[in-house]
Structure formats: C-alpha cells, structure tokens
Amino acid sequence: MSVVWSHQVNLSLVTQLRTAYFDHAATTDMEPQAVDAYAHHMGMLGNASSLHSRGRAARRVVEESRETIARAFGAHPSEVVFTGGGTESDNLAVKGLFWARNVEKPRPKIVISAVEHHAVMDPAHWLETHEGAEIVWIPVDECGLVSIDVLENVLRDNADSIAFVSVMWANNEVGTIQPVADIVALAHSYDVPVHSDAVQAAGHVDVNFSASGLDAMTITAHKLGGPVGVGALFLRRDVKVVPVIHGGGQERSVRSGTLDTAGIASFAAAVSVVRERIVEHGERLVALRNLLMRRVRETIPSAVVQGIDPEGENAHLRLPSNAHFTFDNCEGDSLIFLLDSQGVAASTGSACQAGVPQPSHVLLAMGVSESVARGALRFSLGNTTSMDDVDLLLDVLPQAVERASAAGLASAGK
C-alpha cells in the first residue's frame, strides 16, 4: 500500500468515526448568528476611538452591543467594561479591587471560596506574594456549597481589614450554583464589596447583575456561543478599581486598549440568542444530563456523582449542563485519552501544572480523598449536544473505565 493510499484510508476512517463533544464548559460552539456578526464586522475599517465617520460607525456597533449585553444581564450599559476574556476580567477585578481598597487604609485580606477558578485564585496568590495580601479561604460542604456561617464569622471579625469577597456564581468543575445574592447581602452589611466569576453560569441560568447586588461580575463570550478573546467585567458605577492595563484610557479608563469591534458585535449576537432560549435550553439539557447520569450510575458501579444530586430536592443548584463523576482506581487523564480514541471529548476539570497531573482542588475542598479525586471526569453539555452524543458516550464509557481501572490496579500493585 502506498503512503498516499494509506493516508487516504486513515482520513476516511477519521471522517467516519462517530464523535461527541462533552467539553462545552471549556469552550462551546459559536452560534451561527455570532459567526455572521463576526464575519460582517471583520470587514469594517475604523477604530472605535477615532472621531471620523468610520470611527464613529465602529463606536456605534460597540455601544449598541454594550446595550444588548447590559440588558441581557440586568445592568446599565456604563457598567459593562469590555476585556479580552474571563481571565483578564477576573484579574482586573481581583487586583483592581485590592489596590483600590488599599488606597485610603490597609485592607490586606482577600476572602475567596476554596473552589474558585484559577483565574481568581492565582491573581490572589500573586497579590499575596508581591503585595502583602492575606488570603482567607471560605470552605465548602461535600456538594461544593460555600459555608455562609464561616463567611459571616470572617466578616464579623475582620470587616475593617477585608478588601473584597469573591465567590463564583457556578463552579466550573462540579456545577454547583452558589447563593450569590445571600453572600452579597451579608458582605454588604459589613460594607465589603463582592465580585463573582459568572463565566460558567452566564447563558445557562438567569444571571442578573443588578438583582444580585454584586459590585463586580465576570463573563466571557466563548462560553456562551461567542468568539474566544472577548469578555466583560460588569462593574458598578460607584465601584473603584485600579487598572491593570494602562494606555489610551478606553472603557472608563479601567481597561485601555483598542476595542475589538467584530468580537464585541459577535459577543452581543451570541448573548441575544442564548438569552431568548435560556429556559428551553436549560430544560432540554437537564433532561439529557439526568438521563446520562442515571445510565452511567446503572452501568458502572464505581461511578460516584460529585456535587449536587441532579435529581434531588436541590437539583436546581446544579448547572443544567454539568455531569461530574469520579471512578474508583482510575486516572482521569487515562479516561480522557481512552474516550478520545473513541471520538468522545471530555475533561477532568482538574489543573495540570508543569506537565504533572494534580487532583482537583475543588474535589479536595469538598472532602474527596486525593486518590478518588484523581479519577474525576466532567461531561459538560451544550446547545449542540444530542441524544446521539449521549448514546455514543454510554456505548464507549464502560469499556474505557474498565481499561483505566485495570491499568490503575496494575500500577498500584507494582
């Protein structure tokens, strides 16, 4: 067989392989309307900060998009600060609030939950190392819910020295939805501002900035059907932050840089679509997710659901799109590769630092042992997830778990 013929055969096998994507929490499909908006505005010449007609046309697109996004998430347009994505927005909130709150008097304490995304945790650690910050961790229960009692005790005893509180709206690994409004009301009773990373929640549950009472909130486009590389920090008009990026003074002088007109327009188009169908979307995903989780537990005895019981009384506190399991005697990375070889994309949801797999800090904070946490697997559903996708996953997962478990037991016996 010639090299060319062999290559053609391999390509044919690849194109015939059934595939299913269960990593929508990492990034999801762009909505067709968002693609159209992006393509259309990519051809627009003009810097939104320029005063000539082309600049004003670009500015009009940006401001109309800002209004659309603000309206969808219950905010005033002036409260929407465009950024390059969720990580930048979190860094701006964490560092910017810390610096601003320490201008008049020392407030070294940063209060964050033990299950925050690294986009919040890592800048907090940076401030601890370089700016003398003191991190106060709020523990969570076995389902990943923050302890309101501990938070209240921390606020009562340390309010004068706390820069801010940051608790994510919904967890990116186990999908637990936090009582954001209660957290905000408690913190505000001690005059402490609150930031929330709502990246995973936006587009899946009702996220309303004004109703929540939050001082700052992070979202990003590519998690809800928009492009990678654009996000927003919702920032109340009376809340001060020190900029992380300095330059031209765009975005209330909070985030300098030439605005990405095409990306922002695409972001707004995606938001418009997902907000219109959010109830229907949620109900459909819950039905698919519950079926998936029920069948996994029926066919794989070692599967343990982590997070909120998807069919229990608090099921509404789990993201509709999230299914998370741990599997005994398995390594999550092995499961990912085994599933990927069968056309199924999933995630462990855990950090991988310096090429060495690490157990999820979220699961460890929930009281899961390190050995069990290493067998984590997250399946996150999206708008394009179908019953065929679920069927494929259920077809290939049992064998993948069996093989990963055998490898794990063999390794343990060495």
Protein Blocks (a to p, Z undefined) as FASTA:
>chain_A
ZZklmmmmmmmmmmmpccdddklkmpccddfklmmmmmmmmmpgcdfkbmbfklmmmmmm
mmmmmmmmmmmnopafklpccdfbjklmmmmmmmmmmmmmmmmpccfbccddfkbcfklm
mmmmmmmmmnopacddddddfkopacfklmmmmmmmmmmmpfbdcddfbdfklopacdfk
lmmmmmmmnopacdddfklmnopaccdfklnopabdcddfklnopaehiacddddfkbcc
ddfbgcehpghhlagcdddfklmmmmmmmmmmmmmmmmmmmmmmmmmmmmmmmmmmmmmm
klccedjdfkbmklmmpcfkbccdddehiafklmmmmmmmnopacdehiaceehiacddf
klmmnopafklmmmgccddddfklcfklmmmmmmmmmmmmmmmmmmmmmmmmZZ
